[in-house]
Amino acid sequence: MRILITGIGGRLAGLVGAVLAARPETHVIGLGGSVPGFDQIETIAGMPQGHELAATMQELAPDVVIHLDQPGEERWDAARAGQIQTIDLLRACVAARVRRVVLRSSTLVYGASADNPAFLPETAALIPAASPGLQTDYVAIEQIAAEYAAKNPAMAIVSLRCAPIVGQGATSPLATYLRRPRPLTLAGFDPRIQLLHPDDMVVAFALAALGTAQGAFNLAASDLLLLSQAILLAGRKPTSLPSAAFSGLRLVQPVTRLLRAQLPFDAAFLQFACVADTQRAKMELGWSPQHTAAEALRQLMNMEN
């Protein structure tokens, strides 16, 4: 089996590649850069685009493509870049008759809302953020993937909706938030949150590449935490702000703009929960998280100290 991974120079993509390359029946090809220490991965420098990507894909003839060259979750402002990359990639996969594509997505796509159920299934509506950014980008990518899946039934598309990645130096909006000396919180609100350890994410991508399941899957650690608990486990102390700072009143609009500029995610995530149901991944992918959210946060604290 030939498996192509985009963004191979990235840490998570390199780990996914190493896990898959260790299997005797797989040949792993990486686009994007070198992967130190993983000689069994064939790497091709750079990420071609457009017609060049289609030609490269046809030449390499992969059975499976794992797309991890999307804008990293540290880039909350990376609007539209991921959409263009995904369209390019899926078009090239169709031309090369790739039979399986695995995309990285996020539980951000559900948005944070007072109307959210206790656990959000994969069938829940996807909600773009009020302003351009990573949440809106992921929603658009999923819509693009759904359109390609409908038009190309011979090509299975898997979207792995990851809870915020925390631990082992991984980047995500939540990890960025928790690294700040005094994370901002909103008085009167303490939403439940989910995390995902990088190792568990890597295993899920390997299972998705090698399996037969398709569609969207939620991924998160089994334990839930309150935002206040997560801040303390990360070794931080919160700065509580009055709820009026996020109101639409004209007198506080300058404060609102300032605070939103400091948050790496939409302010609604300080107020309301966005908790995903992971049963489908466990039943159909055969995936089960091995690390707790609390463990991931302790790793984050140890790396910062």
C-alpha positions in Angstrom: 0.0 0.0 0.0 1.4 3.4 -1.0 0.5 6.2 1.4 1.3 9.9 0.7 1.3 12.4 3.5 1.4 16.1 2.9 3.1 18.5 5.3 5.5 15.8 6.2 8.0 18.3 7.7 5.5 19.0 10.5 5.9 17.3 13.8 2.5 15.5 13.8 2.7 14.5 10.1 6.2 13.0 10.8 4.8 11.0 13.7 1.9 9.7 11.5 4.4 8.8 8.8 6.7 6.9 11.2 3.8 4.8 12.6 2.7 3.9 9.1 6.2 3.3 7.7 6.9 0.8 10.4 4.3 -1.6 8.9 5.8 -4.0 6.3 2.9 -3.6 3.9 3.1 0.2 3.5 5.4 2.5 1.6 5.2 6.1 2.9 5.9 9.1 0.7 6.0 12.6 2.3 5.5 15.9 0.6 6.8 19.0 2.3 10.2 18.5 3.8 12.7 16.2 5.6 11.8 14.1 8.5 14.9 13.7 10.7 15.3 10.2 12.1 12.8 8.5 9.8 14.8 7.1 7.0 12.0 4.7 6.0 9.9 7.6 4.7 10.5 8.7 1.1 10.4 12.5 1.1 9.9 15.1 -1.7 10.8 18.7 -0.8 8.1 21.3 -1.2 4.3 21.2 -1.8 3.4 21.5 -5.5 0.1 23.2 -6.4 -2.4 23.2 -9.2 -1.5 21.2 -12.3 1.9 20.4 -10.8 0.3 18.7 -7.8 -2.0 16.7 -10.1 1.0 15.6 -12.2 3.0 14.7 -9.1 0.0 12.7 -7.7 -0.4 10.7 -10.9 3.3 9.9 -11.0 3.5 8.8 -7.4 0.1 6.8 -7.7 -0.7 6.6 -4.0 -3.5 4.4 -2.7 -4.1 6.7 0.3 -3.5 10.4 0.9 -3.3 12.0 4.3 -3.6 15.7 4.1 -1.7 17.4 7.0 -0.4 20.5 5.1 -3.4 22.6 6.2 -2.7 25.8 8.2 -1.6 24.9 11.7 -4.0 25.5 14.5 -1.7 28.1 15.9 -2.8 30.3 13.0 -6.3 31.3 14.1 -6.3 33.9 11.3 -5.4 31.5 8.5 -8.7 32.0 6.6 -9.2 30.5 3.1 -5.6 29.2 2.8 -6.7 25.7 3.9 -9.7 25.8 1.5 -7.5 26.5 -1.5 -5.1 23.7 -0.5 -7.9 21.2 0.0 -9.5 21.9 -3.4 -6.1 21.5 -5.1 -5.5 18.3 -3.2 -8.9 16.7 -3.8 -8.8 17.6 -7.5 -5.4 16.0 -7.8 -6.6 12.9 -5.9 -9.5 12.4 -8.3 -7.2 12.7 -11.3 -4.8 10.2 -9.8 -7.7 7.8 -8.9 -6.7 7.8 -5.2 -9.1 5.5 -3.4 -8.9 7.1 0.1 -8.2 10.6 1.5 -7.9 11.5 5.2 -8.3 15.1 6.2 -7.6 16.9 9.5 -10.6 18.8 10.9 -11.5 20.1 14.3 -14.4 20.0 16.8 -14.2 23.8 16.4 -16.6 23.2 13.5 -19.6 22.8 15.9 -19.0 26.2 17.5 -19.7 27.1 21.2 -23.3 27.8 22.0 -25.8 27.7 24.8 -28.0 25.5 22.6 -25.4 22.8 22.1 -26.4 19.3 23.5 -24.3 17.6 26.2 -22.5 15.7 23.4 -22.4 16.7 19.8 -22.6 13.9 17.2 -21.0 14.0 13.8 -24.4 14.8 12.3 -24.7 18.1 14.2 -24.7 21.3 12.2 -21.4 22.9 11.4 -21.2 26.6 12.5 -18.7 29.0 11.0 -17.5 31.7 13.3 -18.8 35.3 13.1 -15.5 36.5 11.8 -13.0 34.8 9.4 -10.5 32.4 10.9 -9.6 28.8 11.5 -13.1 27.7 12.7 -14.7 29.1 9.5 -11.9 27.6 7.4 -12.5 24.1 8.8 -16.2 24.4 8.2 -15.5 25.4 4.6 -13.0 22.5 4.1 -15.6 20.0 5.4 -18.2 21.4 2.9 -15.7 21.1 0.1 -14.9 17.5 1.1 -18.6 16.6 1.3 -19.1 17.9 -2.3 -16.2 15.9 -3.6 -17.3 12.7 -1.8 -20.8 13.1 -3.3 -19.4 13.5 -6.8 -16.7 10.8 -6.5 -18.1 7.8 -4.7 -15.1 5.7 -5.6 -12.9 7.9 -3.4 -13.5 7.5 0.3 -13.0 10.7 2.3 -12.4 10.7 6.1 -12.5 13.9 8.2 -11.0 13.5 11.6 -12.5 16.2 13.9 -9.9 16.6 16.6 -10.5 18.3 19.9 -7.8 20.9 20.7 -4.4 19.2 20.6 -2.4 19.7 23.8 0.8 18.1 25.0 4.3 17.3 23.7 4.8 20.7 22.3 1.7 20.5 20.0 0.1 23.8 18.9 -3.6 24.6 18.9 -5.6 27.7 19.9 -6.3 26.2 23.3 -2.6 25.3 23.9 -1.7 28.9 22.9 -4.3 30.2 25.4 -3.1 28.0 28.2 0.5 29.0 27.7 -0.3 32.6 28.5 0.7 33.7 32.1 -2.9 34.8 33.0 -5.5 33.2 30.7 -8.6 35.4 30.3 -11.9 34.0 31.6 -15.4 35.4 31.8 -17.0 35.9 35.1 -20.0 33.6 35.6 -19.0 31.1 32.9 -16.9 27.9 33.2 -17.6 25.7 30.2 -16.7 22.1 29.9 -13.9 21.4 27.4 -12.2 18.5 25.7 -8.6 17.9 24.7 -6.7 15.4 22.6 -3.2 14.1 23.2 -0.9 14.1 20.1 -0.2 10.4 20.4 -3.9 9.6 20.3 -4.3 11.8 17.2 -1.5 10.0 15.4 -3.1 6.6 16.1 -6.4 7.8 14.8 -4.9 9.0 11.5 -3.1 5.6 11.0 -6.3 3.7 11.6 -8.2 6.0 9.3 -5.6 5.5 6.5 -5.6 1.7 6.9 -9.3 1.0 7.5 -12.4 1.2 5.4 -14.6 3.6 7.4 -15.4 6.9 5.8 -17.1 10.2 6.8 -16.5 12.4 9.8 -15.2 11.2 13.2 -14.9 13.1 16.5 -11.7 12.6 18.5 -11.1 13.6 22.1 -9.8 12.3 25.4 -12.4 10.4 27.5 -12.4 12.9 30.4 -14.0 16.3 30.4 -12.7 19.3 32.3 -14.0 22.7 33.3 -12.1 25.5 31.7 -11.0 26.6 35.2 -9.6 23.1 35.9 -7.7 23.1 32.7 -6.1 26.4 33.5 -5.0 25.2 37.0 -3.7 21.8 35.6 -1.6 23.8 33.1 0.0 25.7 36.0 -1.7 29.0 35.3 -4.0 31.4 37.2 -6.9 33.0 35.3 -7.7 36.6 34.9 -11.5 36.9 35.3 -13.2 39.6 33.2 -16.7 41.0 33.6 -19.3 39.6 31.2 -20.1 43.1 30.0 -16.7 43.2 28.3 -18.2 40.9 25.6 -21.5 42.7 25.3 -22.6 44.8 22.3 -22.8 48.0 24.3 -21.0 50.9 22.6 -19.2 52.0 25.8 -17.3 48.7 25.9 -16.7 48.1 22.3 -13.0 49.2 22.5 -12.5 46.7 25.4 -14.3 44.0 23.4 -12.0 44.5 20.4 -8.9 44.5 22.6 -9.9 41.2 24.3 -10.9 39.5 21.1 -7.6 40.4 19.6 -5.8 38.6 22.5 -7.9 35.4 22.2 -6.7 32.6 19.8 -10.4 31.4 19.4 -13.8 32.9 19.3 -14.9 34.5 22.6 -18.0 32.2 22.7 -15.7 29.3 23.8 -15.1 31.2 27.1 -18.9 31.1 27.7 -20.3 27.9 26.3 -19.4 24.2 25.9 -18.5 22.4 22.6 -18.2 18.8 23.6 -18.1 16.1 20.9 -19.4 12.5 21.1 -16.5 10.1 20.3 -18.5 6.9 20.1 -18.5 6.6 16.3 -14.6 6.7 16.2 -14.5 4.0 18.9 -17.0 1.8 17.1 -16.1 2.2 13.4 -12.4 3.2 13.5 -11.5 0.9 16.4 -9.9 3.9 18.1 -9.7 4.5 21.8 -7.8 7.4 23.5 -4.9 6.2 25.7 -4.2 9.6 27.3 -6.4 11.7 29.5 -6.9 15.4 29.2 -5.4 15.9 32.6 -2.3 14.0 31.5 -1.9 16.2 28.4 -2.2 19.4 30.5 0.4 18.2 33.0 2.8 17.6 30.1 2.1 21.1 29.0 2.9 22.5 32.4 6.1 20.4 32.7 7.3 21.7 29.3 6.7 25.3 30.4 8.6 24.9 33.7 
